[in-house]
């Protein structure tokens, strides 16, 4: 693959480097990503939780930069999203379909592009992509899901001489809570880095992933607080597709490990949901408090070392997350709380402070956008688009996407019994096809499931409680959305041609 770098050491090249926007030096990049941090648990996004909690340091990134309100994940589950962010590709292109897949070391990714373009690169924290990270001058990452307390981190030094699978590497134990430890390692690397090169570091927190284990200093936080509940916490799924009744990601499926206590007996479904929600959310928000505190440490480091002005700071999560909406926790479905990722970006040299934007961007756009800032041409293998123009101008160009494509592949997963699905989200509508087939993907199983559809009007029904797919009068709208859906499937190379079963299903149920 040919790579083009517009910011190199030759003076003539620097004069011609139009991707650098006239800057004398390329920006540093700090990419901060938490695991399962819902936008509705960031006070900058408002909502019911902002009445009782705040994230001042995360909010600062948006206050001094931009808050993106419709950033969408392409496959709402951790490993596939991380693979997409690194490669700028959908799952069907990079091979990371499910939690059981990994990113092969030989796979192209944006960290490699930055390396070749003269950047020093690092990643610290949760990796979750099975194989050894490549494209990074330094890595120190968790095996598998990692652990909250006294985490194990694997570095290249730890890996030396070991031939076992990467996640089984005998590595270093670090004392403390994982959120604090990861930040310590990031700041340590920033001190040790080559100060003559621009840098990109990915800081990946494990928190607030299930089972929501917070640092001891937050033990009493929210003790005397009643956490506001979403209006649809008692959703009975009337009118929804069959997936809603067979899933096990409802609050009543919480375990003693989740709740860290013996579960109460003789409660009705609704009573248990109310009880579990309060306990779950207090644990979750305590994890968030630790993240926000450590984001503050990173921002303070940039200020103290004169790096803030020329450093792009990104805060996001690997997908959205249900916080009691529809009575659920977790993610995986194409409903708003699962689909929408938080995204806050600060870059004082170019992004106007206090900007908000509602353009549809996707996680496949992250890589080309950061490469754009680095003065590096987007490689042909990337499917995302740079949204630098949106960040700079606060509005999308006229040719920006009017819809995004989504596909979740992990049918019948052991823990949640979720149904494979794909669909399209426009500014106003969400159309989802729950096809419910494993297609031989790792970590999947077949379910006895009849394919069905959902359609939501986000303008009239933002909580997605009323499936209008089967209502009379929507035939033209549905046909238009399905045509756009097929267009996007073709655009992203996801035609299902190699799955005869899908050909049969689509022939029978699509139209």
N, C-alpha and C positions, 0 to 999 in steps of 0.2 A: 504494500500500500504506500503510495506516494504521500509524503508529509510536506507541508509548506509552512515555514516559520517566518513570520513577518517581523519579528523582533530578535535580531541577532547582533553580534558584536561589530560587524562591518559598518562603517559610517554610512555608505550609500544605502545599505539595506535599512538602516534606521530611518533615513530620510523618506524611504518608500513605504514604511510600515504603517499603512493606513488604519490597521486594526488597533493601534496604540492610541488613537485619538489625540495625537500631538503631545502625549506625555513624555517627559524626559526619562522616566523610569517606570518599569512595569509594576503593577500593584502586587503586593503580597495577598494571599488568600487564606483565611481561616474559615473552615467549613465545620460548623457545629451541628451535630445531629443526635437527637435523642431517640429512643426506641418506644414507639407507641404514644408519643406526646400529642394529644389531640389539640387542635386549634382552640376549642372551647375551654381549654385549661390554660390559656395564656390571656392575661388580663387586657393586653392590647387589642384583642379581638372582641372584647365585650362579652355579652351573654350572661346567663344567670350566675355562673361561678365567680364572675368579677365582683359580685356584691360582697363576697366573703374572703377572697384570696387575691393576691397580686403577684406579678412577676416583674418587678421593676427593672431588673437587668436585661432580661429578654426584651421587655417593652422598649428599653432604651435603644436597642438596635433599630426597631421600627420608628421610634420617635426621631432618631437622627438619620433615618434612611427611609425605606419604603416597606409597607405591609401589603403583601399580595393576598388577595381574598379568595381567589379561585385557582389555587395550585392543586392539581389532581395527580394521584398516583395511578400508574398504569396496570398494576397488579398488587392489590392491597394485602401484602404479606411481606415479612421482613427480607428474607434472602432475595427473592425476585426484585424487590424495590431497590435494594442495595446494588444488585447486579446492573439494573437499569441506570441508576445514577452514575455508576462508574463508566459504563460503556456507551451511554446515550442510546441504548437499543432496548426494544421490547424483548420479553422472555423468549419468544419464538426465534429470535435472532442470536441472543447470547447464551441460550441453553439453560438459563436458571428459571425453571418453571415453578418449582415448589420449594418448601423448606428443606427437602432432602437433596437438592441440587447444589452444586458449587460452581464458582467461577474459575475456569481452567486458567492456569498460570500463563499460558500462551495467548490468552484472549487480549485483544487490544482494549485499552481503556484510557481515560483522559489523564490519569496520573503519568502514564508512559509518554503521552504527548507533551505534557508539561516538562518532564525530564529531558526529552529530546530538545525541547525549546529553551533549555537553560535554567529551569526551575529546580530548586531543592524541594523534595517531597517527603511527606511523612504521614502516617496514619497511626492513631492510638485509640484503643478501646475495643468496642464490639466490632467484629469482622463478619462472622456468620456466613462466610462463603466457602468454608470447608478446606480449600487449598491455600498454600502459602501466598500471601499478597505479593503482587509484582507491580512494578512501576513506582515503588517507593524506596527512597534512599534509606529511610528508617521506618521500621514498623515495630509495634509492641501491642499485640492484640490478644483478645480473649479466645480460648478454644471454645467452639460451639456457642451455646447461649451465654457461657460465662457465669460467674457467681457474684453476688452483691458484696459479701463481706470477705475481706482478705483475698481479693481476686488473684487468679493466675493470669499472667500475661506472657505471651510468647514473642520473643525478639529474634532477629537473625542470629544474634550471639547464642541464644538458647538453642536454636535449631542446628547449629554447627555439628556435623558428625552424626546426626540422627536421621534415620531413614524410615521411621514409622510414619503413618498418616499424620498430616500436619496437626490436627486437633488432639493427637495423643502425645505430642511433644512434651518431654519433661522440661518444665519451665520454671519461672521465678514467681514466688508468692509475694505479694505486696500487702503490707498491713494497712487496714483501714477500709472505709466504705468505697465501693468502686467509683462513684462519681468524683470523690475527692482524689482518689489515686490516679484516675485518668487525667484529670486536670493537672496534677503534679507532674505527670510524665510529659504532657504537652508543653508546659512551661519550662521544664527542664530541657526539652529538645530545642525550644526557641532560644534558650541561652547558649546551647552548644552548637547551633547550626552555623553554616558558613555565612557570615554576615555580608559577604560580597555578592551573594546571589539572592534573587527574589525567592520567596518560599510559598509553598502550599501545604497546609497541615489539616488533616481531617481528624476532628475530635468527636469520637462516637461514644456517647454514654449508653450504658445498659438500661438505666432507669428511663422511664417508669414502667418497664416491662413486668408482666405477671411474674412473680407473685408480690410485687410492690413492697420491697424491703428497703426501708429508709434508714438513714444514719441516726444513731441514738439521740443526737441533739434535737431531733424533731419529734421525739416521742409524745410530747404533750400538745403539739401544735394541732389546733382545731378540736381539742377535747371538748370544749364547751360550745361548739358551733354546730348548728343544724345545717347540713349541706342542702342547698336548694335542689329540688328534683326537676328533671325535664317533664313537660306536660304529658308526654306519651310513654312514661315509664311502665304503665300498666297495659300497653298495647296487647290486644288479643289476636292480631294478625288477620282480622276479618277482611276478605277481599285480596289479601296478598297471595303470592304464589306459594306452592306447597313447601318450598325450601324453608319458609318461616316457621313451619310446624315441626320439622324434623331436626332442625339445628339444636345444638346443645351449648350455645354461647349466651343463654339467658342467665340473669342474675341468680335464679333458683338452681343453677348448675354449679355455683360456687362451692368449693371444697373447704374442709377444715384447714388445709394448707394455705389456701387463699385467705381465709378469714382469721387464721392464727388463733382459733378458739374452737370449742365444741359448738356445733351448729344447734340452734334452738329447734325444739320439736313442736309438732302440732300447730304449725303456722300454715295458713292458707298460702296459695301462690303469691297473692298480692301482698300479704303481710311479710312474707319472706323477702320479696323484692325490696320493700321499704327498708327492712332491717339490713339486708346485705349491701344495699346501695350506700347507706351511711358509713358502714365499716370500710367497704371497698374504697370509697372516695376519699376518706380521710387518709388511708394508706397511700393512695395514688398522689394526692396533693402534697403529702409530706415528701414523697420522692421528687416532686416538681420543685419544692422549696430548695432542696439540695442542688438541683440542676441550676436554678436561677442564681443561687449564691455563687456557684462555680463559674457561670457565665460572667458574673461580675468580676471574678478574679482575672479572667482572660482579658476583659475590657480594660481593667485597671493596669494590667501588664502592658497593653498596647499604649495606653496613655503615658505611663511612667518611662517607657523606652522610646518615645517619639515615633511610634509606628502607626498610630491611629489614622492619620491623614491619608496614608498610602496603602492601607490594608482594607480589602473587601472582607466584611464579616457576614457570614450567612448563618442564620438559625432556622432549622427545620426539623422534621421528624421523618421516619422512613415510611409512614403512611398516616392516615387518620386513625381514630379509635372511638368506639362507642362508650360514652360515659352515662349509661343508664337509658339512653334513648332507645325506644322500642323494648325496653326492659333488658338490654344487652350490654355486654362488655366485649372486647376483642374488635375484629375488623372483618376483612375478606369480602364483604358485599358492596355492591355499587350504590349504596345509600350514602348520603352526604357526609355523615360523621366519619365513615370509613374511607370515603373517597378523597376528601379534602385534606391536604397536608398544610400545616402552618409554614409560612415562608416569610421571613424578615431579612432584609438585606441592607447593609450600611456601606457606603463608599463615599466619603465626604467630597472627593474630587469630582464626582459626577452625579450622584444621586441626591436630589433635593430632599432635605429633611422634612419629615412629617407627611410624606406622600402615601396615598393608598391607591390600589389599582385592582380592578375586577376582571382583567383579561384572563382567559383560560391558558394556563401554562401547565406543563406536565413534568414529571421527574426526569424524563428523557431529555428535557431541555437544559438541565443543570450543567452537564458536561460541555456542550457547545457554547453556553453562555460564559462559563469561566474561561474556556479557551479563547473566546473572543476578547475578554479583558486582558488576557496574557499576550495578545497579539499573534495567536496561532490559528491558522485556518481550520475550519471544521473538517475533520476527515470524512471521507465518503461513506464509511461504515456507520456513522452516527445517524440515527433517525430523528433525533430531536432538533430543535431550532434555537438559536440564540435569542433571548429576550432582552438583550442589553438595551436596545432602543426603548423598550417599555420602561426599564429601570431608569433610564436617563431622562425620558420625556414625560413619564407618568401616564402615558397612554399608548395603546397599541397602534402599529401602522395599519393602513387600510387592508393589507393582504394577510393579516394575522388570522390564525385558525378561529373558526366559529363553532368548533365541536372537538371533543377528544374521544379517543377510543380506549376501552378498558377490557382486559381479559384476566380472569382468575381461573387457574387450572387445577387447583388441588382438591379434586372431587373426593368426598367421603373421607376426609382426614379423620384420624383416630379420635382426636379430642373434641372436635366441634361438629362433625357430620355436616359439613358445608357442601354446597352444590356448585359445581363448575358453571361459570357464566361469562358472558361477554355482553358489551353494550356500548352505548353512546351517550355522552352528556353534552348538551348545548347550553347556552346561557339560561334557557328557560326549562328544558325538558331533559328527563333521564329515561331512556328506554333500555331495558335489560332482558336478555334471553337466557333463561336458566335451562341449559341443555342437559346438565347432570350426567356427564360421562367421564370416566377416568382417562381414557385414551392412552393407557399404558404409562402414564407419568409416575415417577417415583413418589412414594408416600401417599398414593391414592388407592381408592377401592371403588368398586361399582356399588351403586345404590339402586334400589327399585324406584325409579323416578321417571315421571312423565314430563317432558319438556313443557315449559310455559313461559309467559311474558309478564313484565310489569312496565307501566308507563306512569310517570309522575310529572305534574305541572308544578315546578318549583315556585312560580309566581303566586299561584293560588293555594298551594299546599306545600310550603317549605319543609314541614315536618315529615313529608312523604307517608302520609297515613291513608291516602285514598288512591288506589290503583285504578286508573281510568282506561286501561288497555281495552277492556271489553265493553266500554260504553259506546253507544251509538253516536255517530257524528264525528268520531275521531279517525275514521278510516283514511282520509286524505293525509292527515298529519302523520299517522303511523307509517303509511307508505313512504312519505317523504323522508322520515327519520330512518327507515330501514334502507332506503337507497343510499343515504349518507353513510350509514353503518357499513354497508357493503363496500362503498368507496374507500373508507378508512381501512377496512380489513385488507383490501388490495394494496393500498398505499404502504402499509406496514408489513407486507409479506406474510399475512396470516389468513390464507385462503382456505385452509383445511383440506387441501387437495390430497394430502397423504393420509387422511383419515376417512376411509370409506363409510364408516359408521356415521360420521358427521355429515357426509354428503346425503345419506339417507334421512337423517334427522332434519336437516335443513330443508330438504325437498318436501318433507311431510309437515313440518311445523313452522317454517319461516314465514310463508305467505298465507 
